[in-house]
Amino acid sequence: MRTLRRRAGRTRLAALLAASALLAGCAGGAPHREQGGAVPTDHPRIALLPFENLTGREDQGRHFTQAFLAELAGSGAAEVVDMGQVEATVEKLRIRAPASPDREQLAMLAESLQVRYVLLGSVMEARMLRTADGETPAAGVSLRLVETATAKIVWAAVKVKTGDEHESVFGWGREDSAERLLTQLAEEMLRPFRDAGDAWRKRTTTNEVTP
């Protein structure tokens, strides 16, 4: 019974996220699948824009933005623009919806920040779920990596994660901290960026030692 309740809860969350992502997409729309496209491996300059908060809970956009910025910067996949510079530029250009810039706004961001790509995010879920074993956190995000020159999505992902998804007998594997769950979500969703960073470092090292 507990397993059925957990599955039902996750199914509802996933359905909500998928439906909302289709409405919240930018530059051609959000992906229909969990992950698609490819992360560039040539170490481009990328700006992560402030996340859109669709949860109705205050400050979730800021929390998610910080968590994903830390993971993106640590991946080594790109030269990441400082968030202070990004926020100042967004304000200067009067971009009211940074998670869904139009083609003209993308061009202005590219010129002002000297970036080839922007990473856009929407926070779809951030709350505590009631389960038979107590409350557990849930977090959901949709991401789009958009090429500023063409306004095309080159990589996209959507994911909902709950604290009990890895729970086994006696509650082992359960995550009760919303903060840790958010960190795990960022790590899992941006794993392709970490892979791209590893590939770039390996290629650079090989070129340095080749006579």
N, C-alpha and C positions, 0 to 999 in steps of 0.2 A: 504493500500500500504506500509506504513512504517513497519507494522508488518511482511509483506511478505519479505521485504528487510532484516529485522533483522534475520528472520528464515533462509533465503537463505545464509546469511553471516555466521551464526553459523554452518549450515550444511556443507559448504565448509571447515570451520576450523576443524570441527570434522572429516571429511573425510581425510583431510591432516594429522591430528594427528594420526589417526588410521593406515593409510598406513605407515607413517614414523616410528611409534612405532614397527611395525613388523620387520622393517629393523634394528632398533636400539637396539633390545633386547639383553640380556646377559644371559648366563647360561641356554639356552633352549628357549629364545625368549620372547617377550613381550606379555602381555595378549591380547586376542581377545575381551574381554569385559571391561567395565569401571572399575570394581573392582572384584578381586577374591582372594581366599586363606584366611588365617587367621593370624592375628598378634599374636605372642607369648605373653602369659600373665604371664610369670615367671620372668619378669624384667631382661632380658638378657643384655649383653654388646654389643652395636651396634656402628658401625662407619658409619657415613654418608660421602660418598666420593664426591669430587667436581663434580658438575653437568656438563654434556656435553651441550655445547651451539650450537644448530643447527639453530639459528635464523639469523645468519649473522650480528647481532648487537653486538657491543663490550660490554663486561662486564656483559651481561645478565646471563651467567653461575654463576658468582660470586654473583650477586644480588639474584638469585633464591636459590643458596646454602645457603646463610645467612638466608633467610626467612624461609626455610624449617628446617634448623638446629635449629633456635630459637623455632619453633613450636614443633619439636621432643623433644628437651630438656625440654620444658615446659609441655609436655604430661605426664611425669612421668612413661612412659611405659618401659624405659630402662635406663641403665647407658650409657650415650653418651660420646664417646671419644672426647676430645678437638680437634677442627679443626686444630690448629697449629700442633699438633702431627700427625694428619692424613696426612696433606699436606707434612710434613717432611718425613714421612714414604713412601708416594707415590713417592716422589722424590728420596729417598734413594734406593728404590726397582726398580726405573726406569720404572714405570708403565706409559706408554705414553697415554693410554686411560682409565682413572680411572672409567669411567661410564660403561665400558664393559670389566672387567678383565677376564682372562681365569682361568681355574681350578688351574693351578700352582700359578698364582698370588693371587688367593683367599687364597690358603694355606699359602703363605708368609704373606699376610695381617693378617690372623688369628693368626699366630705365633707372628708377630711383635706387633700387637695391642691388642692381647689377646681378640679377639671378636668372637662371634658365628655367627653374622650376619653383613652384610653390606647393607646399603640402597643406591641404585643407582638411579640416575635421569637424564633425558634428557629434556632440555628446547626446546619445539617444536614451541612455538608461544610466541612472545613478541613484540607487536606493537600497533599502534593506528589505529582503523577502522573508515572509513568514513561512517556516517549514515545520514539520512535525518535530524536528530536533532543535527548534529555536530559530532565531533570525540569522540570515546569512546575506552578505552583500551581493549586489549585482551591478555590473557596469557594461555599457554597450557603446560602441563608437563606429562611425563610418569615416573612411579616409579616402582622399583622392590626391594623387600626385599629378599636377597639371603643368604642361609645358607652356610657358608664358608666350612664346612666339606664335603658337598655333591654337592655344586654348584647348588642346586635346588632353584627355586623361591618358597617361601612359601606364599608370598602376593604380589599383584601387582595392580596398578591403573593407569588409564589414564583419563585426564580431560582437557577440554577447558572451560575457563570462560571468559565472556565478560561483560563490564560495564553496558550494557543495558538489561541483561537477567532478571532483576527483576523490570524493569521500568514499571510504570503504567501511568495513565493519568497525564498530566502536568509535566512529567519528574520525578515524585516521584519514588524513589528507584534506580535511575540511579547513577552509580559510575564513576566519571571522573578522579579519581586518579589512575595511574598505580601502585603506591606503595601500596595503600590500597587494590587494587584488588589482588595484589600478596599475601598480608597477608591473605586475605579471601580465596584465592585458597589453600594456605598452610594449613589453619585451616580446610577446608572442606576435603581435600585429606587425611590429617593425623588424622581425627576424630577417625578411628579405633584404632590408637595408644593412643589417649586420653582415649578411652573406656577401653583399656587394662590396662592403668595406673590406672584408677579408680578401676578396678577389683582387681589389685594387691594390692593397698592401702587398699581396703576393706578387702581382705583376710588377709593381714598382721595385720591390726588392730584387726580383729576377733581372730587371733591366740594369740595376745598379751593379750587379756582380758579373754581368755578361761582358766579356772583353770586346 
